[in-house]
């Protein structure tokens, strides 16, 4: 222990104060700082331009490859004017099934879903395809599953892999040595990769067994690079918790960097620290470390793939080692979702799903217009199997795109009664059950009178804005100008 900051948090509850900004510094030797930088594919395809460069994050990320594949008649990897114009004419004819001479929005949406659903054929630059064959078992549309044993998600699919390196963490007055540090994030990494302000995952326990900070072994430092107000994720998590969902807690930190003479006490900026949904989190929320923690990445949640766990492992990315009985519970629920008729499904669903918790989770997810989630993309949430009730609960994760901060669809285009596409079979089946649908709508009505009040959120933004402003100001005039606009309720 050494003296650097003002104090040490006294407990996890003390650490995770929403309206608190801590001070921390990551320190690396030169060789470790070099080792933390991931090898990237020579080409950005399908998530960036040839030769690398910033990939960005938007609809082009998902549509460029299937559009090219669909219209490229000579398969040379580029589109001539003739191929483009002719291809669009052919699509118009195909989508105009009634021959009416025009396309409705619904016909365009249906046609694009049919003809332009991305299908990834493996990692950039070759190599074996993903799990389950070229498309993987991700189902209709695109899949963001990586190769077996690798991180799922946008940068993972691009072939970017993060390795832990050795470093030190100074957190206020606490000095933790030989901690494991790696970059983290998918879309946020892609957006930040030309800057120093990347997100980090710090594992205090990896190299020094038993090392923790107030009972916490992993810290997630999120860079908030997609959010000019620095509040989307922390406020969204708080809203879930207020709604009775056991969501992670968060706080803020001014993060500095020392790295082998390249960076000397460099101020990286204001980060949020998000509680890791691991066994420490589970013990705090549920009083046990024996539950199963899954982080699915699929648009066909609980599709039955047989009773071989290897077919599920990459899709569900377990964060704890599943027991035989836990695997069977996943198999049995998947079989029910996939094979049961409507009557049996409605009758037996409460055996597997914590309906009260799920409807709270879904009500907040929909109200937040958080479409980079179970609603649309099939990622950014955690499924917890409680060891006593043997029921599945749903927990939010990676909420920087909450509050409608995702490129599609616009919140004004969404319906609270069906805020998910027709091919989301899990949500379609679950929400077709009368008791679940009524409980969900009741939660929305309840929260609209209490948690979802604009004045309540405005007050939180004002208080948090006053706490965060100086830390944002130290990142530069452009950052604080955009921050002030957000706090004032204006678009930056």
C-alpha positions in Angstrom: 0.0 0.0 0.0 1.2 3.5 -0.8 -0.1 7.0 -0.5 -1.3 8.7 -3.7 -5.0 9.5 -3.5 -7.1 10.7 -0.7 -8.6 7.5 0.7 -9.5 3.9 0.0 -13.2 2.9 -0.5 -14.4 1.0 2.6 -16.8 -1.4 0.9 -18.2 -2.3 -2.5 -21.2 -0.1 -1.7 -18.9 2.7 -0.9 -16.9 2.2 -4.1 -20.0 2.1 -6.4 -21.4 5.5 -5.7 -23.0 7.0 -8.7 -22.3 10.6 -7.8 -18.6 10.1 -7.0 -15.4 10.6 -9.0 -12.4 8.6 -7.8 -8.8 8.9 -9.0 -6.8 6.0 -10.4 -3.7 5.3 -12.5 -2.6 2.3 -14.6 1.1 1.7 -14.9 3.0 -0.5 -17.4 6.6 -1.3 -18.2 7.4 -0.7 -21.8 7.3 -4.3 -23.0 3.9 -4.8 -21.3 2.5 -1.7 -22.9 3.7 -3.0 -26.3 2.1 -6.4 -25.5 -1.3 -5.0 -24.7 -1.7 -3.6 -28.2 -3.8 -6.2 -30.2 -2.7 -7.6 -33.6 -5.3 -6.4 -36.1 -6.1 -7.9 -39.5 -4.4 -6.3 -42.5 -7.8 -5.5 -43.9 -10.7 -3.9 -42.0 -13.2 -6.1 -43.9 -16.0 -6.3 -43.0 -15.7 -3.7 -40.3 -13.3 -1.2 -41.8 -11.5 0.0 -44.9 -8.8 -2.0 -46.6 -5.5 -1.5 -44.9 -7.1 -0.8 -41.6 -8.1 2.7 -40.5 -11.0 3.6 -38.4 -14.0 1.3 -38.8 -16.6 3.4 -37.1 -20.0 2.0 -36.1 -23.2 2.4 -38.0 -25.5 0.6 -40.5 -22.6 0.3 -43.0 -20.8 -2.0 -40.6 -23.5 -4.6 -41.1 -24.8 -3.9 -44.6 -21.7 -3.3 -46.8 -20.7 -6.9 -47.1 -24.1 -8.4 -47.9 -25.0 -5.6 -50.3 -21.7 -6.1 -52.2 -22.2 -9.9 -52.3 -25.8 -9.5 -53.5 -25.1 -7.0 -56.4 -21.6 -8.1 -57.4 -22.4 -10.2 -60.5 -18.9 -11.0 -61.6 -17.7 -11.6 -58.0 -14.6 -9.3 -58.3 -15.3 -7.6 -55.0 -16.4 -4.3 -56.4 -19.5 -2.8 -58.0 -19.8 -1.2 -61.4 -22.5 1.3 -62.2 -24.2 -1.4 -64.3 -24.1 -3.9 -61.5 -25.4 -1.3 -59.0 -28.3 0.0 -61.2 -29.2 -3.4 -62.6 -29.1 -5.0 -59.2 -31.4 -2.4 -57.6 -33.8 -2.8 -60.5 -33.9 -6.5 -59.9 -34.4 -6.0 -56.2 -37.3 -3.6 -56.9 -39.0 -6.2 -59.0 -38.4 -8.9 -56.4 -39.7 -6.9 -53.5 -42.7 -5.5 -55.4 -44.5 -8.9 -55.1 -47.9 -7.5 -56.1 -46.6 -5.6 -59.1 -48.1 -2.4 -57.9 -45.2 -0.3 -59.1 -44.1 1.1 -55.8 -42.7 -0.2 -52.5 -44.0 0.4 -49.0 -41.7 0.8 -46.0 -42.8 -2.7 -44.8 -41.9 -4.2 -48.2 -38.5 -2.5 -48.2 -37.9 -3.7 -44.6 -38.9 -7.3 -45.5 -36.9 -7.3 -48.7 -33.8 -6.1 -47.0 -34.1 -8.6 -44.2 -34.4 -11.4 -46.8 -31.7 -10.3 -49.2 -29.2 -8.4 -47.1 -28.9 -10.3 -43.9 -25.1 -10.5 -43.4 -23.7 -14.0 -43.3 -20.1 -14.1 -42.1 -18.0 -16.8 -43.6 -15.3 -16.8 -41.0 -12.6 -14.4 -39.7 -11.0 -11.8 -41.9 -8.0 -13.1 -43.8 -9.2 -16.7 -43.8 -9.1 -19.4 -41.1 -11.8 -21.7 -40.0 -15.4 -20.6 -39.9 -17.2 -19.9 -36.7 -19.0 -22.5 -34.6 -21.7 -24.5 -36.4 -20.4 -23.9 -39.9 -20.0 -20.8 -42.1 -22.9 -18.9 -40.6 -22.6 -20.3 -37.2 -25.8 -21.0 -35.2 -26.6 -17.3 -34.9 -29.7 -17.6 -36.9 -31.5 -15.2 -39.2 -29.6 -12.1 -40.0 -26.0 -11.6 -38.9 -24.1 -13.3 -36.1 -21.5 -11.6 -34.0 -20.1 -14.8 -32.7 -16.3 -15.3 -32.9 -14.3 -18.4 -33.3 -14.5 -21.0 -30.5 -12.8 -19.6 -27.4 -12.6 -16.0 -28.6 -14.6 -12.9 -27.6 -17.9 -12.5 -29.3 -18.9 -9.1 -30.7 -18.0 -6.6 -33.3 -14.2 -6.4 -32.9 -14.0 -10.1 -32.0 -15.6 -10.9 -35.4 -13.1 -8.7 -37.0 -10.4 -10.9 -35.6 -9.2 -8.6 -32.9 -8.2 -10.5 -29.7 -7.2 -8.9 -26.4 -4.5 -10.4 -24.2 -3.9 -9.7 -20.5 -0.6 -8.1 -19.6 1.1 -7.3 -16.3 0.6 -3.8 -14.8 0.0 -2.0 -11.5 -3.1 -0.1 -10.4 -3.1 2.9 -8.1 -6.6 3.5 -6.9 -6.7 6.4 -4.6 -4.5 5.4 -1.6 -4.5 1.7 -2.5 -1.6 0.3 -4.7 -2.4 -3.0 -6.3 0.6 -4.6 -8.0 0.9 -7.2 -10.7 -2.7 -6.9 -11.9 -3.9 -8.2 -15.2 -5.0 -5.6 -17.7 -6.3 -5.8 -21.2 -8.4 -3.6 -23.5 -12.1 -4.3 -23.7 -15.1 -3.5 -25.8 -16.3 -4.1 -29.3 -17.9 -1.1 -30.9 -16.4 1.2 -28.3 -12.9 -0.2 -29.1 -13.5 0.3 -32.8 -14.5 3.9 -32.1 -11.5 4.6 -29.8 -8.7 2.7 -31.4 -7.1 5.8 -32.9 -7.1 7.4 -29.5 -5.4 6.7 -26.2 -8.8 6.6 -24.4 -9.6 3.0 -24.7 -11.6 0.9 -22.3 -9.8 -1.5 -19.9 -10.6 -4.6 -18.0 -8.5 -5.1 -14.9 -8.3 -8.4 -13.1 -6.8 -8.1 -9.7 -6.8 -11.8 -9.0 -5.4 -13.2 -12.2 -1.7 -13.1 -11.3 -1.9 -12.6 -7.5 -4.5 -15.0 -6.2 -6.8 -13.5 -3.6 -6.0 -9.9 -4.4 -9.1 -7.7 -4.4 -10.3 -4.2 -3.8 -13.2 -4.1 -1.2 -14.1 -7.7 -2.3 -14.0 -6.9 -6.0 -11.7 -8.9 -8.2 -12.5 -7.3 -11.6 -12.9 -3.7 -12.6 -14.3 -2.5 -15.9 -13.1 0.9 -16.9 -15.5 2.2 -19.6 -14.4 5.1 -21.8 -17.9 6.6 -22.6 -16.6 7.4 -26.0 -20.0 7.0 -27.6 -21.7 9.3 -25.2 -21.0 13.1 -25.0 -22.9 13.3 -21.7 -20.9 10.5 -20.0 -24.2 9.4 -18.3 -26.0 6.9 -20.6 -24.6 3.8 -19.1 -24.5 4.7 -15.4 -28.0 6.2 -15.5 -29.4 3.3 -17.4 -28.0 0.8 -14.9 -29.4 2.9 -12.0 -32.9 2.8 -13.7 -32.8 -1.0 -14.0 -31.8 -1.3 -10.3 -34.6 1.1 -9.3 -37.0 -1.2 -11.3 -36.0 -4.2 -9.3 -33.5 -5.7 -11.8 -30.2 -6.9 -10.2 -28.1 -4.8 -12.6 -24.5 -3.9 -12.1 -23.5 -0.8 -10.1 -21.3 1.9 -11.4 -19.2 4.9 -10.4 -16.7 7.3 -12.0 -13.0 7.7 -12.1 -10.4 10.1 -13.4 -7.9 7.7 -15.1 -4.2 8.4 -15.7 -1.6 6.3 -17.5 2.1 5.6 -17.1 3.5 3.4 -19.8 7.2 2.8 -20.4 8.2 6.4 -21.0 5.6 6.7 -23.8 3.0 8.0 -21.4 3.9 9.8 -18.2 1.0 10.5 -15.8 -1.1 11.1 -18.9 -4.7 12.0 -18.1 -6.8 9.7 -20.2 -10.1 11.2 -19.1 -13.3 10.5 -17.2 -14.3 6.8 -17.2 -17.1 5.0 -15.6 -16.3 1.9 -13.5 -19.0 -0.8 -14.0 -19.4 -3.8 -11.7 -18.5 -7.1 -13.3 -21.4 -9.6 -13.5 -19.4 -12.4 -11.9 -19.5 -14.5 -8.8 -18.8 -11.5 -6.6 -21.8 -9.7 -8.1 -23.9 -12.9 -7.8 -23.1 -13.4 -4.1 -24.0 -9.8 -3.4 -27.3 -10.0 -5.2 -28.4 -13.6 -4.6 -26.3 -14.7 -1.6 -24.6 -17.5 -3.5 -21.8 -18.2 -6.0 -23.4 -21.4 -7.3 -25.5 -19.9 -10.1 -24.7 -20.1 -13.8 -23.8 -16.9 -15.5 -24.1 -16.7 -19.3 -23.5 -13.9 -21.8 -25.4 -14.9 -24.9 -24.6 -13.7 -28.4 -27.3 -14.9 -30.7 -30.5 -13.8 -32.4 -32.0 -17.3 -31.7 -31.9 -17.4 -28.0 -32.7 -20.8 -26.5 -32.8 -22.6 -29.8 -32.5 -26.3 -29.2 -29.2 -27.7 -30.6 -29.2 -31.1 -29.0 -27.7 -32.1 -25.7 -24.0 -31.5 -26.4 -22.8 -28.5 -24.5 -20.1 -27.8 -27.1 -22.9 -26.7 -29.5 -23.9 -24.0 -26.9 -20.6 -23.0 -25.4 -19.6 -20.2 -27.8 -23.1 -18.9 -28.2 -23.8 -18.6 -24.5 -20.2 -17.7 -23.4 -20.5 -19.0 -19.8 -18.7 -16.9 -17.2 -18.9 -19.7 -14.6 -18.3 -23.4 -15.2 -21.7 -25.1 -15.8 -22.6 -28.2 -13.9 -24.3 -31.1 -15.6 -27.6 -30.1 -14.1 -27.2 -26.5 -15.2 -26.4 -27.7 -18.8 -29.5 -29.8 -18.7 -31.6 -26.9 -17.6 -30.4 -24.9 -20.6 -31.2 -27.9 -22.9 -34.6 -28.3 -21.4 -35.6 -24.7 -21.7 -34.2 -24.6 -25.3 -36.3 -27.6 -26.2 -39.4 -26.0 -24.7 -38.8 -22.8 -26.6 -38.1 -24.6 -29.9 -40.5 -27.6 -29.9 -43.4 -27.0 -27.5 -46.8 -26.0 -28.9 -48.3 -22.8 -27.7 -50.4 -24.3 -24.9 -47.6 -26.3 -23.4 -45.2 -23.4 -23.8 -47.5 -21.0 -21.9 -48.2 -23.6 -19.1 -44.5 -24.5 -18.5 -42.8 -21.1 -19.2 -42.9 -20.0 -15.5 -41.0 -23.2 -14.5 -38.0 -21.8 -16.4 -38.4 -18.0 -16.5 -38.6 -15.6 -13.6 -41.5 -13.8 -15.2 -41.6 -10.9 -12.7 -37.9 -10.1 -13.1 -38.0 -10.6 -16.8 -40.9 -8.2 -17.4 -39.1 -5.6 -15.3 -36.0 -6.1 -17.4 -37.9 -5.9 -20.7 -39.9 -2.9 -19.7 -36.8 -0.8 -18.9 -35.0 -2.1 -22.0 -37.8 -1.0 -24.2 -38.3 2.3 -22.5 -34.6 3.0 -22.9 -34.9 2.2 -26.7 -31.8 0.0 -26.0 -31.8 -1.8 -29.4 -28.2 -3.0 -29.2 -29.4 -5.7 -26.9 -31.7 -8.7 -26.8 -34.3 -6.6 -28.7 -32.4 -6.4 -32.1 -28.8 -7.5 -32.2 -29.0 -10.4 -29.7 -26.1 -9.3 -27.4 -25.3 -7.1 -24.4 -27.2 -8.9 -21.6 -26.5 -11.6 -19.1 -28.6 -14.6 -18.3 -28.4 -15.9 -14.7 -29.7 -19.3 -13.7 -30.5 -19.2 -10.0 -29.3 -22.3 -8.2 -32.3 -22.5 -5.9 -35.3 -21.5 -8.1 -33.7 -23.0 -11.2 -35.2 -20.1 -13.1 -33.5 -17.8 -15.6 -33.2 -14.1 -14.9 -32.0 -11.4 -17.4 -29.5 -8.7 -16.5 -28.5 -5.7 -18.7 -24.9 -5.2 -19.9 -23.0 -2.7 -22.0 -25.5 0.1 -22.0 -23.5 2.9 -23.7 -26.1 2.7 -26.5 -29.1 3.1 -24.3 -31.5 6.0 -24.5 -31.9 5.5 -28.2 -28.1 5.9 -28.8 -28.0 3.2 -31.5 -28.2 3.7 -35.3 -31.4 1.7 -35.8 -34.3 1.8 -35.4 -35.3 5.3 -34.3 -37.1 5.3 -31.0 -40.0 7.0 -32.7 -40.4 4.0 -34.9 -40.6 1.5 -32.1 -43.8 0.1 -30.5 -43.8 -0.7 -26.8 -46.1 -3.7 -27.6 -43.6 -5.2 -30.0 -40.2 -3.5 -29.9 -38.4 -6.4 -31.5 -38.4 -7.8 -35.1 -40.7 -10.7 -36.1 -37.8 -13.1 -36.4 -36.9 -12.8 -32.7 -38.6 -16.0 -31.9 -37.7 -16.1 -28.2 -39.4 -12.7 -27.5 -42.2 -13.5 -29.8 -43.0 -16.7 -28.0 -42.6 -15.3 -24.5 -44.6 -12.2 -25.1 -47.4 -14.1 -26.8 -48.1 -15.7 -23.4 -51.0 -13.8 -21.9 -49.7 -13.6 -18.3 -46.3 -12.4 -19.4 -47.7 -9.8 -21.8 -50.0 -8.4 -19.2 -47.3 -8.3 -16.5 -45.0 -6.5 -19.0 -47.6 -3.9 -19.8 -48.5 -3.5 -16.2 -44.8 -2.8 -15.4 -44.7 -0.2 -18.1 -47.8 1.5 -16.8 -46.4 1.4 -13.2 -43.0 2.7 -14.1 -44.4 5.5 -16.3 -46.0 6.9 -13.2 -42.9 6.5 -11.1 -39.4 5.8 -12.6 -40.0 7.1 -16.1 -40.9 10.6 -15.1 -38.9 13.1 -17.1 -38.5 15.4 -14.1 -36.9 12.6 -12.2 -34.4 12.0 -14.9 -33.7 15.7 -15.4 -32.9 16.0 -11.7 -30.4 13.1 -11.9 -28.7 14.6 -15.0 -28.4 18.0 -13.3 -26.8 16.5 -10.1 -24.5 14.3 -12.0 -23.5 17.0 -14.4 -22.3 19.2 -11.5 -20.2 16.3 -10.2 -18.7 15.3 -13.5 -18.1 18.6 -15.3 -14.5 19.4 -14.0 -13.3 15.9 -15.0 -14.8 16.4 -18.5 -13.3 19.9 -18.7 -9.9 18.5 -18.2 -10.3 16.4 -21.4 -10.6 19.6 -23.4 -12.8 22.5 -24.5 -14.6 20.4 -27.2 -15.5 17.7 -24.8 -16.9 20.0 -22.1 -18.8 22.1 -24.7 -20.6 18.9 -25.9 -21.1 17.8 -22.3 -22.7 21.1 -21.4 -25.1 20.8 -24.3 -26.2 17.4 -23.2 -26.7 18.4 -19.6 -28.8 21.3 -20.9 -31.0 18.9 -22.9 -29.6 19.9 -26.3 -28.1 17.7 -29.0 -24.3 18.1 -29.0 
